Amino acid sequence: MNLRKRMLAEFIGTAGLLIAVVGSCIMGEALAQGNLAIALLANSIATGAALYALIQCFSGVSGAHFNPVVSLVEWLWKRLTIKELLGYVMMQLSGAIVGVFVTHAMFGQRLLQFSSRDRGGFRFIFSEVVATFGLIVVISLAGKKNVGATPFAIAAYVMAAYWFTSSTSFANPAVTVARCLTDTFSGILWTGSLGFILAQIMGALVAYKMMRLF
C-alpha cells in the first residue's frame, strides 16, 4: 500500500491510542474520588479496548504498529525499509503528541502542559525493559496459530501489564514522549523519559534476539 496512506494510519492510530490513555486517565481520576485503584482500572480497560479497536481498524493498512520499537523490530526482521521505519517513527511521535493536545482540549485543560510525576527510579526503568520485552514477544508469537487472535492478545497484554509492572507499562517511546506533555495521573516527568526510552529499546532488542530462536 502507498507509504503516505500507511504513515497516515500510524499517525491516526497513535493519536487515538494517546487519546484513550490520557482521556481515560483524566476521566477515571475525576470519577474515582481519590481511589487510585479504580482510576487505574478505568485507565487500563479503556486503553486495552481502544487498542484492540485501533489494531482491528489499521492492521490491514500499516500493520498497526503505533510504537517506534515495534517498527524497529519490524525493520530488523526486514519487513520495513529504513525510509519506512523513519516515516513510521515520525508519524507515531507526532500522532502521540497531537493525541495529548486533543485530549486536553476535550477536557477543557491547557493544551500545553509538562508532567511533574517523577518515574525516574531504577525499578521503573527495569519495569519498562520487562514490559517492552513482553509486548514484543506477544506481537511476535500470538498469531502463530491464529492471526485473528493477535489484536486481542496484544490488547489483553497491555491491560494486564498496567497492573503487573511498577511503571504501568508505557512500553512505547512515542507514548513516553507524549506523556511528558500532560500533567495528569498518566504523565511522566521529562527527566525520566530518556531512561524509559532506552529501557524500551533494550527490552525490544532482547525480545527480538530471543524470538529468532522460535
LUMSE-549213 format. One record per residue: residue number from 1; x, y negated, z negated of N, C-alpha, C, O in turn. Coordinates in pm, whole numbers. Layout:
N
    k      nx      ny      nz     cax     cay     caz      cx      cy      cz      ox      oy      oz
  NUM       X       Y       Z       X       Y       Z       X       Y       Z       X       Y       Z
...
//
This chain:
214
    k      nx      ny      nz     cax     cay     caz      cx      cy      cz      ox      oy      oz
    1      84     120       0       0       0       0      88    -125       0     202    -122     -46
    2      33    -233      52     104    -361      59     160    -401     -77      89    -395    -178
    3     288    -442     -79     353    -476    -206     283    -590    -277     275    -590    -400
    4     233    -688    -202     164    -801    -267      41    -755    -342      14    -801    -453
    5     -33    -663    -283    -152    -610    -350    -114    -532    -477    -181    -540    -579
    6      -7    -457    -467      39    -380    -584      85    -473    -695      57    -450    -812
    7     157    -579    -658     203    -675    -758      86    -748    -821      87    -775    -942
    8     -15    -781    -741    -134    -847    -796    -205    -754    -894    -253    -798    -998
    9    -211    -626    -860    -272    -529    -952    -196    -524   -1084    -257    -515   -1190
   10     -63    -529   -1078      17    -528   -1201      -6    -656   -1283     -12    -652   -1405
   11     -21    -768   -1214     -48    -895   -1282    -182    -890   -1354    -191    -921   -1473
   12    -287    -851   -1282    -421    -848   -1340    -430    -744   -1451    -487    -770   -1557
   13    -373    -627   -1427    -379    -521   -1527    -307    -556   -1655    -357    -530   -1765
   14    -188    -616   -1643    -112    -654   -1763    -180    -769   -1837    -182    -772   -1960
   15    -236    -863   -1761    -313    -971   -1825    -431    -913   -1901    -458    -953   -2014
   16    -502    -819   -1838    -615    -755   -1905    -575    -682   -2031    -647    -685   -2130
   17    -460    -617   -2027    -410    -546   -2145    -385    -643   -2260    -421    -614   -2374
   18    -323    -756   -2231    -295    -854   -2337    -422    -920   -2388    -431    -951   -2507
   19    -519    -941   -2301    -647    -994   -2348    -710    -897   -2448    -765    -939   -2550
   20    -701    -769   -2418    -756    -668   -2509    -679    -665   -2641    -739    -659   -2748
   21    -547    -669   -2634    -464    -662   -2754    -488    -782   -2845    -518    -767   -2963
   22    -473    -902   -2789    -480   -1023   -2870    -625   -1057   -2905    -654   -1098   -3017
   23    -715   -1041   -2808    -855   -1073   -2835    -915    -986   -2942    -985   -1036   -3031
   24    -890    -856   -2936    -945    -766   -3038    -880    -790   -3174    -941    -767   -3278
   25    -755    -837   -3172    -688    -872   -3297    -756    -993   -3362    -784    -993   -3482
   26    -781   -1096   -3282    -846   -1216   -3335    -986   -1183   -3388   -1022   -1224   -3498
   27   -1063   -1110   -3308   -1199   -1075   -3348   -1198    -981   -3468   -1275   -1000   -3563
   28   -1111    -882   -3465   -1105    -786   -3576   -1065    -852   -3706   -1123    -824   -3810
   29    -966    -939   -3701    -920   -1008   -3822   -1029   -1099   -3877   -1046   -1110   -3999
   30   -1104   -1165   -3787   -1210   -1256   -3831   -1324   -1181   -3899   -1381   -1229   -3996
   31   -1357   -1062   -3847   -1471    -987   -3899   -1435    -896   -4017   -1521    -858   -4096
   32   -1306    -861   -4028   -1264    -767   -4133   -1258    -830   -4271   -1250    -759   -4371
   33   -1261    -963   -4278   -1260   -1036   -4406   -1145    -993   -4497   -1163    -966   -4616
   34   -1027    -987   -4438    -907    -957   -4517    -870    -811   -4524    -764    -778   -4577
   35    -953    -722   -4474    -923    -579   -4475    -839    -547   -4351    -893    -532   -4241
   36    -708    -536   -4370    -618    -517   -4256    -636    -382   -4189    -612    -369   -4069
   37    -679    -282   -4265    -702    -150   -4205    -815    -157   -4103    -805     -98   -3995
   38    -922    -228   -4136   -1034    -243   -4043    -990    -324   -3921   -1027    -292   -3808
   39    -912    -428   -3944    -863    -510   -3833    -776    -428   -3739    -789    -438   -3617
   40    -688    -345   -3795    -602    -261   -3712    -683    -156   -3638    -653    -124   -3523
   41    -785    -102   -3704    -870      -3   -3639    -939     -64   -3517    -941      -4   -3409
   42    -996    -182   -3535   -1061    -250   -3422    -961    -278   -3311    -992    -258   -3193
   43    -843    -324   -3347    -738    -357   -3251    -695    -234   -3171    -680    -241   -3049
   44    -675    -122   -3239    -628      -2   -3172    -734      59   -3081    -703     102   -2970
   45    -859      61   -3127    -966     118   -3044    -988      35   -2919    -998      89   -2809
   46    -995     -97   -2936   -1017    -185   -2821    -902    -175   -2721    -925    -171   -2601
   47    -779    -171   -2771    -663    -161   -2682    -664     -30   -2605    -642     -29   -2484
   48    -689      80   -2676    -692     211   -2609    -802     219   -2505    -780     271   -2395
   49    -921     169   -2538   -1033     174   -2444   -1005      89   -2321   -1030     131   -2208
   50    -953     -32   -2344    -922    -120   -2231    -812     -61   -2144    -818     -69   -2021
   51    -711      -2   -2207    -601      56   -2130    -651     170   -2043    -610     183   -1927
   52    -739     254   -2097    -797     363   -2019    -870     308   -1895    -851     357   -1784
   53    -952     205   -1916   -1027     146   -1806    -934      84   -1702    -956      99   -1582
   54    -831      13   -1749    -739     -53   -1657    -659      48   -1575    -636      28   -1455
   55    -617     157   -1638    -544     260   -1564    -634     324   -1460    -591     348   -1347
   56    -759     350   -1496    -853     408   -1401    -874     315   -1281    -886     360   -1167
   57    -878     185   -1308    -901      87   -1200    -782      71   -1107    -798      62    -986
   58    -661      67   -1164    -545      24   -1086    -442     133   -1057    -343     108    -987
   59    -462     253   -1109    -362     358   -1085    -349     391    -937    -241     425    -890
   60    -459     381    -864    -454     410    -721    -399     296    -638    -375     313    -518
   61    -379     181    -699    -327      64    -628    -177      49    -652     -98      50    -557
   62    -138      35    -778       2       8    -811      67     117    -895     188     112    -919
   63     -11     214    -938      40     310   -1034       7     272   -1176      29     351   -1268
   64     -47     151   -1195     -91     103   -1327      20     115   -1431       2     178   -1536
   65     135      55   -1403     246      57   -1499     218     -37   -1616     219       5   -1732
   66     194    -165   -1585     167    -269   -1685     279    -279   -1789     255    -326   -1900
   67     398    -235   -1755     504    -221   -1855     639    -212   -1783     660    -120   -1704
   68     731    -306   -1808     860    -303   -1739     941    -176   -1760    1011    -134   -1668
   69     934    -113   -1877    1014       9   -1896     954     127   -1821    1027     218   -1781
   70     822     127   -1801     761     230   -1717     808     213   -1573     843     311   -1506
   71     810      89   -1526     860      62   -1391    1008      96   -1378    1052     147   -1275
   72    1084      69   -1483    1227     104   -1484    1245     254   -1467    1328     298   -1387
   73    1169     332   -1540    1180     478   -1530    1135     525   -1392    1194     617   -1336
   74    1032     464   -1336     988     499   -1201    1098     468   -1099    1115     542   -1002
   75    1172     358   -1121    1285     327   -1034    1395     432   -1048    1456     473    -950
   76    1420     475   -1170    1521     578   -1193    1483     710   -1126    1569     786   -1081
   77    1352     736   -1121    1303     855   -1051    1299     834    -899    1257     922    -824
   78    1343     713    -854    1347     677    -711    1207     669    -650    1187     695    -531
   79    1109     631    -733     973     610    -684     946     463    -654     842     428    -597
   80    1041     377    -693    1035     235    -662    1170     191    -607    1274     245    -646
   81    1169      95    -517    1293      32    -474    1329     -78    -575    1246    -113    -660
   82    1450    -130    -567    1490    -237    -659    1403    -360    -636    1370    -431    -732
   83    1366    -388    -511    1278    -501    -481    1142    -482    -547    1087    -576    -605
   84    1088    -362    -539     959    -333    -601     968    -343    -753     878    -396    -819
   85    1078    -292    -808    1097    -299    -952    1098    -444   -1001    1028    -477   -1096
   86    1176    -529    -936    1184    -669    -977    1049    -739    -961    1010    -820   -1046
   87     978    -708    -853     847    -766    -833     748    -723    -939     671    -806    -989
   88     748    -595    -973     659    -544   -1077     688    -612   -1211     597    -657   -1279
   89     816    -618   -1247     852    -676   -1378     811    -822   -1384     759    -868   -1486
   90     833    -897   -1277     796   -1038   -1273     644   -1054   -1293     600   -1140   -1369
   91     566    -972   -1225     421    -980   -1237     372    -935   -1374     276    -990   -1427
   92     437    -836   -1431     399    -789   -1564     424    -896   -1670     340    -919   -1757
   93     539    -959   -1663     572   -1064   -1760     478   -1183   -1746     425   -1233   -1846
   94     457   -1229   -1624     370   -1345   -1604     225   -1310   -1636     153   -1392   -1694
   95     181   -1191   -1600      45   -1149   -1633      21   -1142   -1782     -84   -1182   -1831
   96     120   -1091   -1855     107   -1080   -2001      93   -1218   -2065      10   -1238   -2154
   97     175   -1312   -2021     170   -1448   -2077      37   -1514   -2044     -24   -1577   -2131
   98      -8   -1501   -1920    -137   -1558   -1882    -250   -1495   -1963    -344   -1564   -2003
   99    -241   -1366   -1987    -342   -1298   -2067    -355   -1356   -2207    -466   -1370   -2259
  100    -242   -1389   -2268    -244   -1451   -2401    -310   -1588   -2396    -392   -1621   -2481
  101    -275   -1668   -2295    -334   -1802   -2282    -486   -1793   -2260    -562   -1871   -2318
  102    -529   -1699   -2176    -672   -1680   -2152    -744   -1643   -2282    -853   -1694   -2310
  103    -683   -1558   -2359    -744   -1516   -2486    -757   -1633   -2582    -861   -1651   -2646
  104    -651   -1713   -2594    -658   -1831   -2681    -771   -1924   -2637    -843   -1978   -2720
  105    -786   -1942   -2505    -892   -2028   -2454   -1029   -1973   -2489   -1119   -2048   -2527
  106   -1048   -1842   -2477   -1177   -1780   -2509   -1216   -1800   -2655   -1334   -1816   -2687
  107   -1116   -1798   -2743   -1144   -1807   -2886   -1126   -1949   -2941   -1126   -1970   -3062
  108   -1111   -2045   -2851   -1103   -2184   -2893    -978   -2219   -2970    -979   -2308   -3055
  109    -869   -2150   -2941    -742   -2175   -3009    -649   -2256   -2918    -671   -2268   -2797
  110    -543   -2311   -2980    -442   -2380   -2900    -384   -2282   -2798    -351   -2168   -2832
  111    -372   -2326   -2673    -322   -2236   -2570    -179   -2191   -2599    -148   -2073   -2590
  112     -92   -2286   -2634      48   -2253   -2660      72   -2243   -2809      55   -2340   -2883
  113     111   -2126   -2852     142   -2100   -2993     275   -2026   -2999     322   -1970   -2900
  114     334   -2026   -3118     455   -1947   -3143     434   -1867   -3270     398   -1921   -3374
  115     456   -1738   -3259     428   -1650   -3372     523   -1676   -3488     640   -1709   -3469
  116     470   -1661   -3609     552   -1671   -3730     560   -1536   -3801     609   -1529   -3914
  117     512   -1430   -3738     508   -1298   -3800     641   -1227   -3777     674   -1188   -3665
  118     718   -1209   -3885     852   -1151   -3876     845    -999   -3870     796    -935   -3963
  119     894    -942   -3762     902    -796   -3748    1047    -757   -3717    1071    -666   -3638
  120    1141    -825   -3777    1281    -810   -3740    1359    -703   -3813    1478    -686   -3786
  121    1296    -629   -3904    1370    -527   -3980    1409    -407   -3895    1348    -380   -3792
  122    1513    -336   -3940    1562    -220   -3865    1453    -114   -3848    1445     -50   -3743
  123    1370     -97   -3950    1267       7   -3941    1170     -22   -3827    1121      70   -3762
  124    1141    -149   -3802    1053    -185   -3692    1120    -158   -3557    1057    -109   -3463
  125    1249    -191   -3549    1322    -171   -3424    1334     -21   -3394    1313      21   -3280
  126    1366      59   -3495    1372     204   -3476    1236     259   -3437    1225     349   -3354
  127    1132     203   -3497     995     244   -3465     966     222   -3317     895     302   -3256
  128    1020     115   -3259     997      88   -3117    1070     188   -3027    1022     219   -2918
  129    1185     237   -3071    1253     344   -2996    1163     467   -2991    1143     526   -2885
  130    1109     504   -3107    1023     623   -3116     895     603   -3035     855     691   -2959
  131     833     486   -3051     706     459   -2981     723     464   -2830     640     522   -2760
  132     830     404   -2780     850     399   -2635     892     535   -2581     851     575   -2472
  133     974     606   -2657    1009     743   -2619     883     826   -2600     867     894   -2499
  134     793     820   -2698     670     897   -2690     584     858   -2573     525     944   -2507
  135     575     728   -2546     494     681   -2435     545     736   -2302     466     782   -2220
  136     676     730   -2280     733     779   -2154     715     930   -2142     691     981   -2032
  137     727    1001   -2252     704    1147   -2249     561    1177   -2207     537    1263   -2123
  138     466    1106   -2266     325    1128   -2232     299    1096   -2085     232    1173   -2016
  139     351     984   -2038     332     946   -1897     394    1051   -1805     337    1084   -1700
  140     509    1104   -1844     581    1199   -1759     515    1336   -1753     516    1401   -1648
  141     459    1381   -1865     414    1519   -1874     263    1539   -1878     214    1649   -1852
  142     188    1434   -1910      44    1452   -1933     -29    1500   -1808    -130    1570   -1819
  143      20    1465   -1691     -50    1502   -1569       2    1627   -1501     -37    1657   -1388
  144      89    1701   -1567     148    1819   -1504      42    1923   -1466      49    1982   -1358
  145     -56    1945   -1556    -159    2044   -1528    -286    1980   -1470    -358    2044   -1393
  146    -312    1854   -1508    -433    1787   -1463    -408    1638   -1454    -406    1569   -1556
  147    -387    1587   -1333    -355    1446   -1314    -464    1356   -1370    -436    1248   -1421
  148    -589    1401   -1359    -701    1321   -1407    -700    1297   -1557    -767    1207   -1606
  149    -625    1377   -1630    -619    1362   -1776    -519    1256   -1819    -518    1217   -1936
  150    -436    1209   -1728    -329    1116   -1765    -380     986   -1827    -328     946   -1931
  151    -478     916   -1767    -524     791   -1829    -572     810   -1972    -541     728   -2059
  152    -647     917   -1996    -696     942   -2133    -580     971   -2227    -578     922   -2340
  153    -483    1051   -2182    -370    1087   -2267    -289     963   -2306    -248     949   -2421
  154    -267     873   -2209    -191     751   -2237    -268     663   -2336    -211     614   -2433
  155    -397     643   -2310    -478     560   -2399    -485     619   -2539    -476     546   -2638
  156    -500     751   -2548    -506     817   -2679    -375     802   -2753    -374     778   -2874
  157    -263     816   -2681    -132     800   -2746    -114     658   -2800     -69     640   -2913
  158    -150     559   -2720    -135     420   -2763    -221     393   -2887    -176     328   -2981
  159    -346     442   -2887    -432     425   -3004    -370     488   -3128    -370     428   -3235
  160    -318     609   -3113    -258     678   -3227    -131     609   -3274    -106     598   -3394
  161     -49     563   -3178      80     503   -3213      65     373   -3290     155     336   -3364
  162     -48     304   -3275     -75     187   -3359     -66     225   -3507     -25     145   -3591
  163    -104     350   -3537    -115     393   -3676       6     469   -3727      36     464   -3846
  164      77     540   -3639     188     621   -3691     325     557   -3673     426     620   -3704
  165     330     432   -3623     457     360   -3617     450     235   -3704     346     170   -3713
  166     561     201   -3767     562      84   -3856     550     -47   -3780     509    -148   -3836
  167     586     -45   -3651     582    -166   -3569     446    -185   -3500     425    -285   -3432
  168     356     -90   -3518     227     -81   -3446     248     -66   -3296     163    -108   -3217
  169     358      -9   -3257     383      37   -3120     358     -67   -3012     258     -61   -2941
  170     449    -163   -3000     447    -253   -2885     483    -173   -2759     406    -169   -2662
  171     600    -108   -2762     644     -15   -2657     639     -73   -2516     618      -1   -2419
  172     659    -206   -2506     642    -273   -2377     707    -411   -2384     660    -496   -2459
  173     815    -434   -2308     881    -565   -2313     791    -682   -2274     802    -790   -2332
  174     702    -663   -2176     612    -772   -2136     516    -807   -2249     490    -924   -2275
  175     464    -706   -2314     377    -726   -2431     453    -797   -2541     400    -887   -2607
  176     578    -758   -2562     660    -819   -2667     681    -967   -2643     664   -1048   -2734
  177     719   -1002   -2520     741   -1143   -2487     612   -1223   -2506     614   -1330   -2566
  178     503   -1171   -2455     376   -1243   -2463     328   -1260   -2607     270   -1363   -2642
  179     352   -1160   -2690     305   -1166   -2828     390   -1260   -2915     354   -1288   -3029
  180     502   -1307   -2861     575   -1416   -2927     496   -1546   -2919     520   -1640   -2995
  181     400   -1551   -2824     328   -1675   -2794     188   -1678   -2854     103   -1753   -2809
  182     165   -1596   -2956      38   -1600   -3027      64   -1590   -3177     126   -1495   -3224
  183      16   -1688   -3251      36   -1689   -3396     -83   -1622   -3465    -152   -1682   -3548
  184    -106   -1496   -3426    -214   -1417   -3482    -156   -1291   -3544     -34   -1272   -3546
  185    -243   -1205   -3593    -202   -1078   -3652    -120    -993   -3554     -39    -911   -3596
  186    -142   -1013   -3424     -73    -933   -3323      63    -989   -3283     134    -926   -3204
  187     100   -1105   -3334     221   -1173   -3288     350   -1116   -3341     352   -1030   -3429
  188     460   -1166   -3284     594   -1131   -3331     682   -1255   -3321     683   -1322   -3218
  189     754   -1284   -3427     848   -1396   -3428     953   -1374   -3320    1007   -1264   -3306
  190     983   -1478   -3243    1068   -1463   -3125    1207   -1409   -3159    1269   -1344   -3075
  191    1256   -1434   -3281    1390   -1387   -3319    1398   -1235   -3327    1506   -1178   -3318
  192    1284   -1169   -3343    1284   -1023   -3348    1255    -958   -3214    1264    -836   -3200
  193    1220   -1038   -3114    1175    -982   -2987    1288    -914   -2910    1265    -811   -2846
  194    1409    -969   -2914    1520    -908   -2841    1549    -768   -2893    1573    -676   -2815
  195    1548    -751   -3025    1568    -619   -3084    1462    -521   -3038    1493    -405   -3009
  196    1337    -567   -3032    1228    -482   -2986    1251    -441   -2840    1236    -324   -2805
  197    1286    -537   -2757    1302    -507   -2614    1417    -409   -2591    1404    -316   -2511
  198    1529    -430   -2659    1642    -337   -2646    1603    -198   -2695    1642     -98   -2635
  199    1528    -191   -2803    1482     -63   -2856    1389       7   -2757    1396     128   -2739
  200    1302     -70   -2693    1210     -13   -2594    1285      43   -2474    1252     150   -2424
  201    1385     -31   -2428    1466      18   -2316    1540     146   -2357    1547     241   -2279
  202    1594     147   -2477    1666     265   -2525    1573     385   -2534    1607     494   -2489
  203    1455     365   -2592    1359     475   -2603    1319     530   -2468    1305     651   -2450
  204    1301     440   -2372    1262     482   -2237    1374     561   -2169    1347     662   -2103
  205    1498     516   -2185    1611     584   -2120    1635     722   -2182    1665     817   -2110
  206    1622     733   -2314    1637     864   -2379    1527     958   -2331    1554    1075   -2303
  207    1405     908   -2320    1295     992   -2272    1319    1035   -2127    1294    1150   -2091
  208    1367     942   -2044    1397     976   -1905    1500    1088   -1896    1483    1183   -1820
  209    1606    1076   -1975    1711    1179   -1975    1655    1313   -2016    1686    1415   -1955
  210    1572    1314   -2121    1516    1440   -2169    1413    1498   -2072    1403    1619   -2056
  211    1336    1411   -2008    1234    1460   -1915    1295    1524   -1791    1229    1603   -1723
  212    1418    1492   -1762    1486    1555   -1647    1504    1706   -1671    1517    1784   -1577
  213    1504    1746   -1799    1515    1888   -1833    1390    1965   -1799    1393    2087   -1784
  214    1277    1892   -1787    1149    1957   -1759    1114    1954   -1611    1009    2005   -1572
//
